């Protein structure tokens, strides 16, 4: 049985077509980097909200910008994304019958290059934003703070009902494409590669040799710019190249550490973490944002720190432990994404409704 199916997941040394293990591994690399970096941003934001809070609030946009610089650098220099180059793969145009772009150093044609950039960077960003939108709509629908009009309510209820099926169709599309790739019925393991008009192949010894020569020639032939325009263009190019190079180097060195972080803080591993890091209950958090208009804790325990009135619908923030009126804290967290007392990074999912025995 194993011998019968071995050809499905292995490739001969003479075949430039990567195995399914290689293409799935490079896909999982980038999918593991995002949550790991997101956790790092969250830890920094919670440790110092005033200085690093923006990393958590604008994480999607910052990550997308860095991803754009990284992928642009690797597609221009190696004809591959960061994860593809990490596993020794490159992209070639499907319609390149003359072999003009077969070497990785030649780069991709402009059309395939920019389509690859958009599909590598824009699609994950839009998918993340869509998932957050669906999550927020579900929370608003559940809590119903501001009941929408009937027409809008019907629209977004229909959207929420249709989203799981759309997502299932999207994931099914990718799964069917991978099955066709395993069986040798397709050139691409991902529909996004087909949309970009490229396919993945292995780097050859000639590719590696030419890339090394290109890097050595670029280092040796650096000439000072004469005009101001050339100097500005050279400075911008060097700055962007330096950022991309530092990103690629740090990711190459820390990729396994980031994958470990992703595993360590995954939902399946939370019970293990709790058992390994069991600690006594910490003291209440101190106020971290003196003098910036943030509300202080009222002396009367039944008063909401936000509206300064007797609390209605007591709700606690699980990130800090402070209790507020539900309407007050919901509005504040939705606008600022942090605890109004401590400044800890907070989301709507961290609101916990409290019920007294009388209710």
N, C-alpha and C positions, 0 to 999 in steps of 0.2 A: 504493500500500500504506500509506504514511504517512498520507495523507488519510483512508483508510478507517478507520484505528485511532485517529485523533486525538481523536475524541469520547470514547474510553474513559478518557483521562487528563486531559482538560481539562473545565472547567465554565464555563458562561456567566456573565457578570457579574450577571445577574438571578437566578441560581440560588444558593440559600444552601447547597447541598450542596458540601462541599469536595472537591477532586480527590484522587486516590489519592496524588499526590506530597505533598500537604499532610499527609495523615493518616499516611503512612509516615514523613515527616520528623519529625513530632512524637513518634512512637513511638521513632525512633532517637535522639532527643535524650536522653531519660531513660536509655536503655540504654547510651549513651556516657558519661553522667555517673558512673555507679557505678564502673566500672573505673578511670576517671581519678582519682576521689577515693580509691579504694582504693590506688592507687599512691602518692598523696601521703601517706596514712596509713602506708604501708610505709616510705617514705623517712624520715619523722619518727621512726618506731619504731626503725629501724636507726641513725639518727644519735644518739638518746638513749633507749635502752630503758627506763631507770628512770623517765623523765618521760612519754614518749609511747608506751610499750609497750602501754598499755591501748587505744590507738586501733586497733592491729592486732588485738589479742585480741578486742575487742568491737566490731569495725567493723560487722558486720551489724546489731547491735542499735542502735548509735549512728546509723547511716545510716537505719534504719527509723524511729527516733524523729524525726529531723530531717525525713525525708520526710513523716511524718504531720503535723507542724506546717505544713510547706510546702503540702501538698495541701489541708489543712483551711482554710488562709488563702485560697487561690485559689478553692476551691469556694464558700466563703462570700461572697467579695467579687466574683468574676467568673464564677461558674457554670462553671468549667473547671479542669482541672489546670494545673500550671505550664507544661508543654510545650505544652498546647493553647492556653493564653492567649498564649504566646510567639509562636505562629503565627497569632494572630487568630481562634481558634475558641472556641466555647462549647458547653455541653451543655444540651439541653432534654429534658424528659420525653416519652417516646413517647406516653403516654396523655393528654397535656395538650391536650385538644380545645378548651377554653375560652380558651386563650392566656394563662392567668394567670402563667405563668413564662416567657414568650417573651423578655423583656428579661434581659440578663445580670445586671443589678443586682438583680433580684428573687430570685436564688438558685434552687436546686433544691428540690423538695419534700423533706421530711425523710427519707422512705423512700429515694428515689433518691440523696439526699445521702450517707447513711451506707453504702448499698450501694456507691456510687462510692468512698468512702474505703477500705472493706474491700478492694475489688478492685484499687485502685491501690496500696495499701501492703502488705496482708497476702499477696496471691498472690505477688508477687516475692520477699518474705521467705521464705515457705515453699518456693518453688521453689529458692532459693539453698541453704537448709538441706538440702533433699532431695538436691541435687547433691553437697554436701559429704559427706553421709551415705553416698551411693553410692560416692564416691571413697574414703572411709576404709574401708568394708567391702571394697572391692576390694583395697586395700593389705593389710589384715589377712588376707584370704583368700590373697593371694599369698605373704606372708611366713609366715603361720601360726605366730605366736608362741605363742598360746594356742589350741590346736585346740578348737573348740566341740563341744558334744554333737551327736549324730547328728541329732536332730529339729531343733534350731536351725540346724545346718549346712545341712540340706535346705531349711529355710525361707528363709534369706538367700541361698543359692545360686539358689533359684527367683526370689527378688526381684531379684537382680542380672541374671538372665537375662531377666526380663520388663521391666525398666526401659527398655532401649533401644526396645522396641516401644511402651511407654506414652508415652515422650517423642516418638517419631515420630508417634503418633496425635495428641498434643497440638499439635505443630507443623503437622501436616497439617490439623487443624481450623482453625487460624488462617489457613493458606494458602488453603484452600477458601473461607473467609469473605471474604478479600481479593479473590479471583477473582470471587465473586458480587457484591461491591461494585463492582468495575471494570465488570462487565457490566450493572450497574444492577438486579440481581436482589435486592439486600439494602440495608437502610438503614444497616447498621453494617459497618465494615471489620474489627472485632474482636469475637469472641464475648463478651468481658468487658463491652463496652458494652451488648450485648443483655441480659446477665444483670443489669446495673445498671438496665435500663429507660430508657436515655437514647440520644440520637443526637447526632452532632456537626453543627453548622452554623457558618457564618461570622458573625463580629461585624458588625453593621450600623453605619451612621453614627449612628443613634439610640442604639444601645448605648454607643458611645464617648462621646457627649455626656452621656448620663445617668450613666455611671460617673464622668466628670469632675465633674459637679455633685454627685454623692454624696460624692466625696472632699473637695470644697471645703466642703460642708455639715458633714461629720463633723469637719473641722478647726476650723471656726468655732463649732460648738455644744458644745465640750468644757466641761463644768461640773464643779466640784469636788464630790466625794462627801461626804455628811454623816455617816452612821453608819459604825461600824468595819467592819461587814460589807460595806457598799458600797465602802469604801476598799480592803479586801482584794481584793474582786472586781475592782475597777478596776485595782489594781496587778498582779494576776495576768493580767488581760486585756491590759494594756499590755505586760507582759513577754513573753507569748506572741506578741502581735502584733508586737512589736519584733523578736523572734527570727525570726519568719516573714518580716517585711519585709526584714530584713538578709540572710536567706538568698536571698530572691527577687532582691534587688538585686545581690548578689554573683554569683549564678548567671547573671543576665541579662548582667552585664558580662563574666564570665569563661567563658561557655558555649563560645565558640569556642576559647578557650585549653584548656579541659578536653577538648573534642573532639580538639584537636591532640595532647594528651597521650595520649588513648586510641589515636589512630593511631600515634603515635611508639613506644609500648610494646606495640603489637599483635604477635602471633606472626609475622604475615607480614612485619613490618618489622624483625625482629630481626637478620637478616643485614646490612641496611643500617646499623643502629645499631653493630654490631660493627666494620664497616669504617670508620665515621666516628669511633668513640671507641676505637680500638685504642691501648692503653696498655701499658707494661711491667708485669710481674707485681708486684703490691704486696707489701710486707713482711707478715709474719704479724700478725694483729690483736692489739692489746694487751688486757689484762684491763680490762673496763669496769665491774665491779661489786664493787669492793673492800669487804670488811667486811660482806657480806650473806650469808655462808655458801656462796657459789658456790665450786666446787672450783677449785684452782689447778693449773697445768700441772705434772705430776710431772717430776722430773729424769730418771728412766729413761724412754726413749722408747717402750719396749714396754709400759708400764703404762697402764691406762685411768684417766683423770682422775676418773671417777665411782666405780668400785668399788675402785680402788687395787690391782688385781690384774693379772696378765699378761693382755693383751687376748685375747679369743676372738671370732672372726668380725669382723675389723677392718672398721669402717665409718667413713667420713669424712662430716662435714657440709659440703656444698658452699657454705654461706653463710659459714663461718669457716675451713675447712681443717683443723680439729682431728679427731683419730681417737679412737674409743672402741670398746668392746665393742658389738656390735649390739644385744643385749638391753638393755643399760644405756641407750644413747642413744635407742633406740626408745621405751622407757617414759618417759624424761625429756621428750623432745620432744612426745610425745602428751599429756602432762599440762601442760606449761608453754609450748609453742609458741615456744621460743627456744633458742639455743645455751647450754649450761651454763657455758661459759667466757667468752664475749664478751657474751652477752645479746642477740645479733642475732636478729631475728624469723626463725623457722625452722618449716618444716612437714615432715611425714613424707616428702613427695616429694623433699626435699633430702638424704635419706640415700643414700649411695653405697657399696655394698659393694666392698671391696678384695680382690683376689686376688693371692697371691704366685705366682711361677713354679713353686714346688714343688707347689702345690695344683692 
